[in-house]
Amino acid sequence: MKYLSTRGQVPEVSFSTAVEHGLAPDGGLYLPVDLPDLSVHLEEWEGLDYADLCEAFFALFATDIDKEELHAIVSRSYNKFDDPEIAPIVRLDDTCHVLELFHGPTLAFKDFALQLLGNFYEAQINRTGKPISVLGATSGDTGAAAIHGLLGKKGVTTFILYPDGRISPLQERQMTCTGADNVFPLAIEGSFDDAQTAMKTVFQDRVFAAEVGLSAVNSINLARILAQCVYYLYAYFRLSAEVREKTTFVVPTGNFGNVLAGWLVQQMGVPIHGFRVATNQNDILHRLFSTGTYRLDAVAPSVAPSMDIQVASNFERFLYYAVGRDCAKVREIMQTFKGTGEYVFDDFDGGTFSSSRTNDTEISAIIQQVYEDFGYTVDPHTACGFKRDAEVSHPELILATAHPAKFPDTIHQAISQEATHPSLQALKSRSLVKHHVESTPEAIKAFMRAHV
């Protein structure tokens, strides 16, 4: 299988090259030239456990990787999860189920992709003998998951940009208390969008990228999106047959990658009913699906910091399909948005997407209500998925994106309960090491050159 850029100005590449590059050289995002039809595999895949399902799915995409090597990569990727189901479903009532995606080593859904991506990178280094420098930007969870997915991997130096003071203290500790000498958490002034913009500009410098062996861990990397596709499939199979095709997946998201993965599964022939994009008060995606206008706004720090994003990187992948795979149109829209901070779609069709917006006051009230109604504790991001603007007439599966223990202050304020986890408690006694860097491509490249 080959992969193309959404902007259509570079040659098609293999899976391994797409993973290695992360961002395409023309600034676009990689996608399969053609999406496979999964409907023909559903019967044979239904009884598979998580790792076997992941392997079967990736065999359709990673066609340049030997089957035995792929098996070894996948089997190593899901042995650090603390629930045997990997992604268990919890039933709250007849219309509401929760897909728990926080049982990985950093207690966030990002572990599903980044444990796998770390092993893909390790296999790549073993094949080529070339070390790599991983650069990422995080609004909270990606950085920790990336670092822990790459810990102990020979030949990898990891650099993670994050907005100083705008992530939770425990999220920061997960990145800055590893004790590893090849991990560099880079604290910048400004928002996640500032970090992400600078990161993308660094990737577009192909001379520098070749110099340091640059690779990406953000969801601009296609392997991240494909890895997240698997838990939609896994959840689909574990819903009862009578509700599978009636269930809406409710996805808290800021960068659009999490919900895009599910939408791609739907486009590949899996009959998922639809998706609700659940945003916090940084609601560029809610405004898009409500009005057809994609308009940049200032980031407003919230109690759900991992969603404090206004520039949703993965929207470009959806856009590619929405404009009929017209790469020239994608370039036009992205250039207009970059120049003006806005693009108005004359005939925008969100298809099976709906959306909702939840502010900080509502998040706290939802955490309290869910606890009172079900005795179940949700983190502030997952709480956004419980926002219902109307009576629900069909089942919903809400994706729980992080463990509530990562946000103890918000949980305590809402329900006067202590949310804890042993792995997080252990971090509190460790030394915090971070590096302050200006959020400019030049400053980031200079730091990386000095530490590779």
Secondary structure in CASP SS format (residue, H / E / C, confidence):
PFRMAT SS
TARGET T0000
AUTHOR 0000-0000-0000
METHOD secondary structure of the structure
MODEL  1
M C 1.00
K C 1.00
Y E 1.00
L E 1.00
S E 1.00
T C 1.00
R C 1.00
G C 1.00
Q C 1.00
V C 1.00
P C 1.00
E C 1.00
V E 1.00
S C 1.00
F H 1.00
S H 1.00
T H 1.00
A H 1.00
V H 1.00
E H 1.00
H H 1.00
G C 1.00
L E 1.00
A C 1.00
P C 1.00
D C 1.00
G C 1.00
G C 1.00
L E 1.00
Y E 1.00
L E 1.00
P E 1.00
V C 1.00
D C 1.00
L C 1.00
P C 1.00
D C 1.00
L C 1.00
S H 1.00
V H 1.00
H H 1.00
L H 1.00
E H 1.00
E H 1.00
W H 1.00
E C 1.00
G C 1.00
L C 1.00
D C 1.00
Y H 1.00
A H 1.00
D H 1.00
L H 1.00
C H 1.00
E H 1.00
A H 1.00
F H 1.00
F H 1.00
A C 1.00
L C 1.00
F C 1.00
A C 1.00
T C 1.00
D C 1.00
I C 1.00
D C 1.00
K H 1.00
E H 1.00
E H 1.00
L H 1.00
H H 1.00
A H 1.00
I H 1.00
V H 1.00
S H 1.00
R H 1.00
S H 1.00
Y C 1.00
N C 1.00
K C 1.00
F C 1.00
D C 1.00
D C 1.00
P C 1.00
E C 1.00
I C 1.00
A C 1.00
P C 1.00
I E 1.00
V E 1.00
R E 1.00
L E 1.00
D E 1.00
D C 1.00
T C 1.00
C E 1.00
H E 1.00
V E 1.00
L E 1.00
E E 1.00
L C 1.00
F C 1.00
H C 1.00
G C 1.00
P C 1.00
T C 1.00
L C 1.00
A E 1.00
F C 1.00
K H 1.00
D H 1.00
F H 1.00
A H 1.00
L H 1.00
Q H 1.00
L H 1.00
L H 1.00
G H 1.00
N H 1.00
F H 1.00
Y H 1.00
E H 1.00
A H 1.00
Q H 1.00
I H 1.00
N H 1.00
R H 1.00
T H 1.00
G C 1.00
K C 1.00
P C 1.00
I E 1.00
S E 1.00
V E 1.00
L E 1.00
G E 1.00
A E 1.00
T C 1.00
S C 1.00
G C 1.00
D H 1.00
T H 1.00
G H 1.00
A H 1.00
A H 1.00
A H 1.00
I H 1.00
H H 1.00
G H 1.00
L H 1.00
L C 1.00
G C 1.00
K C 1.00
K C 1.00
G C 1.00
V E 1.00
T E 1.00
T E 1.00
F E 1.00
I E 1.00
L E 1.00
Y E 1.00
P E 1.00
D C 1.00
G C 1.00
R C 1.00
I C 1.00
S C 1.00
P H 1.00
L H 1.00
Q H 1.00
E H 1.00
R H 1.00
Q H 1.00
M H 1.00
T H 1.00
C C 1.00
T C 1.00
G C 1.00
A C 1.00
D C 1.00
N C 1.00
V E 1.00
F E 1.00
P E 1.00
L E 1.00
A E 1.00
I E 1.00
E C 1.00
G C 1.00
S C 1.00
F H 1.00
D H 1.00
D H 1.00
A H 1.00
Q H 1.00
T H 1.00
A H 1.00
M H 1.00
K H 1.00
T H 1.00
V H 1.00
F H 1.00
Q H 1.00
D C 1.00
R H 1.00
V H 1.00
F H 1.00
A H 1.00
A H 1.00
E H 1.00
V H 1.00
G C 1.00
L E 1.00
S E 1.00
A E 1.00
V C 1.00
N C 1.00
S C 1.00
I C 1.00
N C 1.00
L H 1.00
A H 1.00
R H 1.00
I H 1.00
L H 1.00
A H 1.00
Q H 1.00
C H 1.00
V H 1.00
Y H 1.00
Y H 1.00
L H 1.00
Y H 1.00
A H 1.00
Y H 1.00
F H 1.00
R H 1.00
L C 1.00
S C 1.00
A C 1.00
E C 1.00
V C 1.00
R H 1.00
E H 1.00
K H 1.00
T C 1.00
T E 1.00
F E 1.00
V E 1.00
V E 1.00
P E 1.00
T C 1.00
G C 1.00
N C 1.00
F C 1.00
G H 1.00
N H 1.00
V H 1.00
L H 1.00
A H 1.00
G H 1.00
W H 1.00
L H 1.00
V H 1.00
Q H 1.00
Q H 1.00
M C 1.00
G C 1.00
V C 1.00
P C 1.00
I C 1.00
H C 1.00
G E 1.00
F E 1.00
R E 1.00
V E 1.00
A E 1.00
T E 1.00
N C 1.00
Q C 1.00
N C 1.00
D C 1.00
I H 1.00
L H 1.00
H H 1.00
R H 1.00
L H 1.00
F H 1.00
S H 1.00
T H 1.00
G C 1.00
T E 1.00
Y E 1.00
R E 1.00
L C 1.00
D C 1.00
A C 1.00
V C 1.00
A C 1.00
P C 1.00
S C 1.00
V C 1.00
A C 1.00
P H 1.00
S H 1.00
M H 1.00
D C 1.00
I C 1.00
Q C 1.00
V C 1.00
A C 1.00
S C 1.00
N C 1.00
F H 1.00
E H 1.00
R H 1.00
F H 1.00
L H 1.00
Y H 1.00
Y H 1.00
A H 1.00
V C 1.00
G C 1.00
R C 1.00
D C 1.00
C H 1.00
A H 1.00
K H 1.00
V H 1.00
R H 1.00
E H 1.00
I H 1.00
M H 1.00
Q H 1.00
T H 1.00
F H 1.00
K H 1.00
G H 1.00
T H 1.00
G C 1.00
E E 1.00
Y E 1.00
V E 1.00
F C 1.00
D C 1.00
D C 1.00
F C 1.00
D C 1.00
G C 1.00
G C 1.00
T C 1.00
F E 1.00
S E 1.00
S E 1.00
S E 1.00
R E 1.00
T C 1.00
N C 1.00
D H 1.00
T H 1.00
E H 1.00
I H 1.00
S H 1.00
A H 1.00
I H 1.00
I H 1.00
Q H 1.00
Q H 1.00
V H 1.00
Y H 1.00
E H 1.00
D H 1.00
F H 1.00
G C 1.00
Y C 1.00
T C 1.00
V C 1.00
D C 1.00
P H 1.00
H H 1.00
T H 1.00
A H 1.00
C H 1.00
G C 1.00
F C 1.00
K C 1.00
R C 1.00
D C 1.00
A C 1.00
E C 1.00
V C 1.00
S C 1.00
H C 1.00
P C 1.00
E E 1.00
L E 1.00
I E 1.00
L E 1.00
A E 1.00
T C 1.00
A E 1.00
H C 1.00
P H 1.00
A H 1.00
K H 1.00
F C 1.00
P H 1.00
D H 1.00
T H 1.00
I H 1.00
H H 1.00
Q H 1.00
A H 1.00
I H 1.00
S C 1.00
Q C 1.00
E C 1.00
A C 1.00
T C 1.00
H C 1.00
P H 1.00
S H 1.00
L H 1.00
Q H 1.00
A H 1.00
L H 1.00
K C 1.00
S C 1.00
R C 1.00
S C 1.00
L C 1.00
V C 1.00
K C 1.00
H E 1.00
H E 1.00
V C 1.00
E C 1.00
S C 1.00
T C 1.00
P H 1.00
E H 1.00
A H 1.00
I H 1.00
K H 1.00
A H 1.00
F H 1.00
M H 1.00
R H 1.00
A H 1.00
H H 1.00
V C 1.00
END
